[in-house]
Amino acid sequence: MPTFETTTRFAADLDRLTPAQRQRFRRAVLEAFVPDLRIGRRFHPGLRIKGVRSAPGIYELTWAPDGRATWCYGRARITGDRHIVWRRIGTHDIFARP
C-alpha cells in the first residue's frame, strides 16, 4: 500500500476546499491513483497526470475540471511501496508555486 505525507501548504490548501471538492479529490485518489500505484501500472487516463514544466520532479493530478493537486515521489517508508508527498491542491492557481 502506498504511503503519503502532506506539506504544510497542502494542508492549508485542503482546508480552503469545499467539502464536495475534498470528497471529489479523495475519490480520485482512492479509486484510481492508489490502485494504479499499488499495481505499478500506468495511471488512469482520467487523472491526466503529467510533469509540471516549471518544476522538475513534481507532477500534477487532475481531480476535477479545475481541480489540481501537485505531488512528488518521496523516500520509501516501506520497502517496495511508493511514497507520495502531496504538495499543493486547488485550482490552476497552484501552479504559480507548485
C-alpha positions as CSV (number, residue, x, y, z in Angstrom):
1,M,0.0,0.0,0.0
2,P,1.5,3.4,-1.0
3,T,2.3,5.8,1.9
4,F,2.0,9.5,1.8
5,E,2.7,12.7,3.6
6,T,1.5,16.3,3.1
7,T,3.2,19.6,3.1
8,T,2.0,22.4,5.4
9,R,0.9,24.3,2.3
10,F,-1.1,21.3,1.0
11,A,-2.9,21.1,4.4
12,A,-3.8,24.8,4.3
13,D,-4.9,24.5,0.6
14,L,-7.1,21.4,1.6
15,D,-8.8,23.4,4.4
16,R,-9.8,26.0,1.8
17,L,-11.6,23.5,-0.4
18,T,-15.3,22.9,0.0
19,P,-16.4,19.5,1.5
20,A,-17.6,18.5,-2.0
21,Q,-14.2,19.3,-3.5
22,R,-12.4,17.4,-0.8
23,Q,-14.7,14.4,-1.4
24,R,-14.0,14.5,-5.2
25,F,-10.2,14.6,-4.6
26,R,-10.3,11.7,-2.1
27,R,-12.5,9.7,-4.5
28,A,-10.0,10.2,-7.4
29,V,-7.1,9.2,-5.2
30,L,-8.7,6.2,-3.6
31,E,-10.5,4.8,-6.7
32,A,-7.8,5.5,-9.4
33,F,-4.5,6.9,-8.1
34,V,-3.8,4.5,-5.3
35,P,-4.8,1.3,-7.2
36,D,-2.5,2.3,-10.1
37,L,0.4,2.9,-7.7
38,R,-0.2,-0.3,-5.9
39,I,-0.2,-2.4,-9.1
40,G,2.5,-0.4,-10.8
41,R,0.7,0.3,-14.0
42,R,0.3,3.5,-15.9
43,F,-2.0,6.0,-14.3
44,H,-5.7,6.1,-15.2
45,P,-6.0,8.5,-18.2
46,G,-8.8,10.5,-16.4
47,L,-6.3,11.6,-13.8
48,R,-4.3,13.4,-16.6
49,I,-1.0,13.0,-14.6
50,K,1.9,14.9,-16.1
51,G,5.0,16.6,-15.0
52,V,4.9,20.3,-14.0
53,R,7.1,22.0,-16.7
54,S,8.4,24.7,-14.4
55,A,9.3,22.2,-11.5
56,P,11.2,19.1,-12.5
57,G,10.2,16.0,-10.3
58,I,6.8,17.5,-9.5
59,Y,3.7,16.1,-11.0
60,E,0.1,17.3,-11.3
61,L,-3.0,15.2,-10.9
62,T,-6.4,16.4,-12.3
63,W,-9.3,15.5,-9.9
64,A,-11.9,17.9,-11.3
65,P,-12.3,20.2,-14.4
66,D,-10.4,23.0,-12.5
67,G,-9.1,20.8,-9.6
68,R,-5.4,20.1,-9.5
69,A,-3.1,18.6,-7.0
70,T,0.7,18.6,-7.2
71,W,2.8,15.8,-5.8
72,C,6.2,14.2,-5.9
73,Y,7.7,10.9,-5.1
74,G,9.4,10.8,-1.7
75,R,11.8,8.4,0.0
76,A,10.1,5.0,0.5
77,R,8.9,4.4,4.1
78,I,8.1,0.7,3.5
79,T,10.4,-1.2,1.2
80,G,8.8,-1.8,-2.1
81,D,6.0,0.7,-1.6
82,R,5.8,4.1,-3.3
83,H,5.8,7.2,-1.0
84,I,3.9,10.3,-2.2
85,V,4.4,13.8,-0.9
86,W,1.3,15.9,-1.6
87,R,2.5,19.5,-2.2
88,R,-0.5,21.7,-3.3
89,I,-4.2,21.3,-4.1
90,G,-6.7,23.7,-5.6
91,T,-7.3,25.3,-9.0
92,H,-4.8,26.1,-11.7
93,D,-3.6,28.9,-9.5
94,I,-1.4,26.5,-7.5
95,F,1.0,26.3,-10.5
96,A,2.4,29.7,-9.6
97,R,4.1,27.9,-6.7
98,P,3.7,24.1,-7.2
